[in-house]
Amino acid sequence: MGMPDKAATVNRILENSDYVAAFQHHFGNAVFDDTDQAYAAMAESIAAFEMTTEFAPFDSKYDRSRSRYEGDDPYIMTTQESLGETLFFSEQFTNCQLCHQLKSLPGRQEELFSNHGYFNIGVPVNQAVRAANGKGASHIDHGLLDNPAVTDMAHDGKFKVPSLRNIAVTGPYMHNGLFADLTTVVLFYDKFNNVTRTLNPETGLAWAEAEVAGTVATDKLEEGGALSDAEVAAMVAFLKTLTDQRYEPLIE
C-alpha cells in the first residue's frame, strides 16, 4: 500500500488505540517490542479475517445458484444471466476464463474469479488522472516492472488480475480507473476479436493506444470470438450476479 517499510506500517498501526489493544490482547503485551513480530502479527490477523464469512460470504446470486448451495435463499439465474455464465466460462467463445477462473469443473463453488497472475491487457492512459496527479504526459506507469525487485522487461506494464466478485459495484474499472461503465470493459475486451468494436462508447472516439504496447498479452486477448450486443449484455448481467447479497441494493 505504498508504505516504505515494515517499521512505517507498524507505526501506522500504533496510531490506532483500538488496534493496539486488540493486538496486545491476541498476541501479548510485548507484541510491539519487535517490528518483525508486530508486522507478522498484522499479516496473521489479515489472513484470519480474509478466511471469515464476514469478508467472503459467498452468498451472491452466482453462489446461490450453485447446486451445492446450503443457504436459505437459492437463486435461479435468468436466461440472460445463464447465457452470460456460459459465455464467460466457455473456452470457445470468450477468453475470460484464461485469467478469471481459478477452480476447475465441475461445480466452481466459491470461485475467486482470478488466477492471481499478472498481465498487460493494453489499457490506455487515463489522461484525467494523469492531469490530476501532476505526473505529466511523459510519465509511463510500468506496473509490475516498477517493483524494484522485478527487473525482467517482459513484465513491463503488467498488473495483477483482480477478482471479479462485486465488480458491478466497484467501478471505475481497470487499474487506473479509465472506464466508468462495466459494459465498456466488456467491449474493450471484445475489440480484440471484433472488428466492429472501433469506438470507446464513453468518449465516442477510437480506442486509445495501450500505455505500454510492447508486452500486451495479445496471445490471450485474441482467443475467443466476437460478441454480439446481446451477448455483451448477457456478460454484464452475469457479472452482476457476482455481487455479495449485502451489496445487491447498490446495483442499478
Legacy VTK file of the C-alpha trace (Angstrom):
# vtk DataFile Version 3.0
C-alpha trace
ASCII
DATASET POLYDATA
POINTS 252 float
0.000 0.000 0.000
2.923 2.332 -0.618
4.348 2.096 2.902
8.161 2.356 2.751
8.991 -0.440 5.177
7.737 -2.661 7.999
8.512 -0.087 10.681
6.358 2.547 8.985
3.498 0.050 8.738
3.746 -0.863 12.418
3.851 2.833 13.347
0.624 3.331 11.421
-0.986 0.561 13.477
0.237 2.211 16.670
-1.702 5.360 15.745
-4.968 3.486 16.406
-5.581 2.735 20.087
-8.202 0.089 19.240
-5.663 -1.783 17.108
-3.059 -1.557 19.845
-5.444 -3.002 22.417
-6.576 -5.786 20.088
-3.005 -6.733 19.136
-1.919 -6.873 22.746
-4.987 -8.951 23.652
-4.345 -11.536 20.935
-0.552 -11.549 20.734
0.613 -10.371 24.181
1.635 -7.030 25.637
5.139 -7.270 24.134
3.916 -7.638 20.543
5.128 -4.155 19.595
8.566 -4.560 21.184
9.885 -6.032 17.927
8.983 -4.668 14.478
9.146 -8.017 12.697
6.956 -9.608 15.363
4.354 -6.855 15.115
4.368 -6.972 11.306
3.903 -10.756 11.344
1.001 -10.352 13.772
-0.611 -7.905 11.352
-0.226 -10.353 8.458
-1.676 -13.188 10.538
-4.627 -11.006 11.546
-5.428 -10.031 7.970
-5.178 -13.648 6.812
-7.532 -14.765 9.579
-10.066 -12.078 8.680
-9.953 -12.974 4.986
-10.959 -16.542 5.842
-14.141 -15.452 7.614
-17.612 -15.351 6.079
-17.772 -11.668 7.006
-15.044 -10.968 4.453
-16.045 -13.573 1.866
-19.648 -14.697 2.424
-20.000 -16.423 -0.982
-23.702 -15.562 -0.997
-24.042 -13.772 -4.329
-26.697 -14.798 -6.845
-23.966 -16.789 -8.586
-23.210 -18.688 -5.377
-26.884 -19.111 -4.541
-27.467 -20.668 -7.962
-24.915 -23.431 -7.345
-26.372 -26.888 -6.811
-24.468 -27.309 -3.557
-25.571 -24.000 -2.018
-26.784 -24.638 1.535
-28.301 -21.237 2.378
-31.920 -20.215 2.799
-32.185 -18.134 -0.371
-31.383 -20.177 -3.508
-31.417 -18.363 -6.840
-32.363 -19.395 -10.362
-30.490 -17.412 -12.988
-32.413 -15.637 -15.688
-31.975 -16.735 -19.289
-29.744 -13.726 -19.920
-27.583 -14.345 -16.848
-27.265 -18.033 -17.714
-26.120 -17.151 -21.227
-23.541 -14.792 -19.762
-22.249 -17.523 -17.469
-21.950 -19.960 -20.370
-20.047 -17.390 -22.427
-17.806 -16.447 -19.508
-16.615 -19.976 -18.814
-16.527 -21.034 -22.457
-13.123 -21.850 -23.947
-14.520 -21.347 -27.443
-16.466 -18.090 -27.386
-14.560 -15.870 -24.918
-11.174 -15.595 -23.239
-12.478 -14.635 -19.769
-11.670 -17.951 -18.115
-7.996 -17.713 -19.091
-7.382 -15.196 -16.308
-10.560 -15.100 -14.222
-11.106 -18.760 -13.405
-9.137 -20.472 -10.644
-11.155 -23.617 -9.982
-11.735 -26.426 -12.429
-15.031 -28.020 -13.339
-17.393 -29.287 -12.110
-19.104 -27.033 -9.611
-16.973 -23.924 -9.328
-18.174 -23.391 -5.756
-16.504 -20.391 -4.123
-14.741 -19.442 -7.364
-12.482 -16.434 -6.794
-12.628 -15.238 -10.428
-8.892 -14.537 -10.586
-5.919 -16.772 -11.300
-3.727 -14.243 -9.425
-1.499 -13.798 -12.476
-0.047 -10.605 -13.927
-0.814 -9.430 -17.458
-0.659 -6.375 -19.676
-4.043 -6.158 -21.388
-3.314 -2.939 -23.269
-5.123 -0.412 -21.085
-4.586 3.163 -22.330
-3.503 6.080 -20.151
-6.194 7.719 -18.019
-5.491 11.283 -19.085
-7.760 12.780 -16.413
-5.839 11.032 -13.640
-2.520 11.932 -15.235
-3.519 15.613 -15.272
-4.710 15.465 -11.670
-1.655 13.743 -10.205
0.817 16.022 -11.949
2.887 13.203 -13.449
2.863 14.771 -16.887
2.431 13.406 -20.388
5.838 11.752 -20.462
5.206 9.556 -17.413
4.628 5.844 -18.004
3.059 3.514 -15.467
5.161 0.377 -15.801
3.026 -1.654 -13.405
4.811 -4.750 -12.110
8.117 -3.561 -13.537
8.013 -0.563 -11.173
8.586 -3.011 -8.317
12.318 -2.699 -7.511
12.518 -6.478 -7.132
11.340 -7.024 -10.732
13.906 -6.474 -13.489
12.628 -8.622 -16.366
11.370 -6.258 -19.086
8.803 -8.891 -20.070
6.801 -7.730 -17.022
6.562 -4.126 -18.229
3.004 -2.832 -17.990
1.617 -5.883 -16.221
-0.959 -5.644 -13.441
-2.415 -8.332 -11.212
-5.653 -9.956 -12.328
-8.357 -8.730 -9.922
-11.209 -10.792 -8.599
-14.479 -10.067 -10.359
-16.534 -10.510 -7.216
-18.536 -7.325 -6.503
-17.271 -5.923 -9.806
-20.683 -4.410 -10.592
-20.464 -2.087 -7.575
-16.743 -1.263 -7.539
-16.240 0.986 -10.549
-14.454 2.771 -12.109
-12.618 -0.014 -13.878
-9.127 -1.085 -14.930
-6.054 -0.431 -12.781
-6.200 3.303 -13.492
-9.975 3.831 -13.346
-10.175 4.534 -17.070
-13.659 3.170 -17.728
-16.760 4.237 -15.837
-19.135 1.524 -17.052
-18.897 -2.263 -16.867
-20.253 -2.604 -20.394
-17.315 -0.565 -21.665
-14.938 -3.059 -20.084
-16.575 -5.968 -21.912
-16.495 -4.018 -25.182
-12.806 -3.212 -24.615
-12.020 -6.919 -24.414
-14.288 -7.690 -27.361
-12.427 -5.247 -29.605
-9.501 -7.662 -29.774
-11.713 -10.149 -31.659
-14.449 -7.967 -33.118
-13.580 -5.591 -35.964
-16.834 -3.674 -35.430
-15.794 -2.501 -31.937
-13.835 0.518 -33.113
-15.133 3.198 -30.730
-14.978 3.705 -26.979
-18.655 4.315 -26.114
-17.695 6.622 -23.251
-15.766 9.035 -25.474
-17.198 8.370 -28.910
-13.614 8.190 -30.148
-11.407 5.343 -31.302
-9.889 3.246 -28.550
-6.644 4.851 -27.422
-3.351 3.018 -27.737
-2.010 0.888 -24.899
0.148 2.763 -22.398
2.768 0.011 -22.654
2.393 -1.555 -26.082
5.329 -3.944 -26.239
4.125 -6.555 -23.761
0.369 -6.689 -24.394
-0.857 -10.280 -23.979
-2.384 -10.492 -27.446
-1.981 -14.272 -27.464
-4.571 -14.490 -24.696
-6.687 -11.469 -25.607
-7.228 -12.708 -29.159
-8.516 -16.104 -28.077
-12.264 -16.431 -28.449
-14.746 -14.954 -30.865
-16.625 -11.727 -31.473
-19.632 -10.997 -29.273
-22.977 -9.618 -30.394
-24.588 -6.746 -28.493
-26.963 -9.241 -26.862
-24.029 -11.385 -25.747
-22.248 -8.349 -24.316
-25.390 -7.531 -22.329
-25.543 -11.137 -21.133
-21.935 -10.988 -19.970
-22.675 -7.829 -17.971
-25.801 -9.427 -16.498
-23.749 -12.412 -15.371
-21.052 -10.221 -13.842
-23.737 -8.521 -11.758
-24.621 -11.905 -10.234
-21.155 -11.949 -8.600
-22.272 -9.247 -6.146
-22.421 -10.175 -2.448
-26.017 -10.207 -1.228
-25.398 -7.270 1.131
-24.300 -5.099 -1.808
-27.064 -6.062 -4.250
-29.075 -2.895 -3.415
-26.184 -0.869 -4.869
-26.770 -2.292 -8.354
-28.878 -0.006 -10.523
LINES 1 253
252 0 1 2 3 4 5 6 7 8 9 10 11 12 13 14 15 16 17 18 19 20 21 22 23 24 25 26 27 28 29 30 31 32 33 34 35 36 37 38 39 40 41 42 43 44 45 46 47 48 49 50 51 52 53 54 55 56 57 58 59 60 61 62 63 64 65 66 67 68 69 70 71 72 73 74 75 76 77 78 79 80 81 82 83 84 85 86 87 88 89 90 91 92 93 94 95 96 97 98 99 100 101 102 103 104 105 106 107 108 109 110 111 112 113 114 115 116 117 118 119 120 121 122 123 124 125 126 127 128 129 130 131 132 133 134 135 136 137 138 139 140 141 142 143 144 145 146 147 148 149 150 151 152 153 154 155 156 157 158 159 160 161 162 163 164 165 166 167 168 169 170 171 172 173 174 175 176 177 178 179 180 181 182 183 184 185 186 187 188 189 190 191 192 193 194 195 196 197 198 199 200 201 202 203 204 205 206 207 208 209 210 211 212 213 214 215 216 217 218 219 220 221 222 223 224 225 226 227 228 229 230 231 232 233 234 235 236 237 238 239 240 241 242 243 244 245 246 247 248 249 250 251
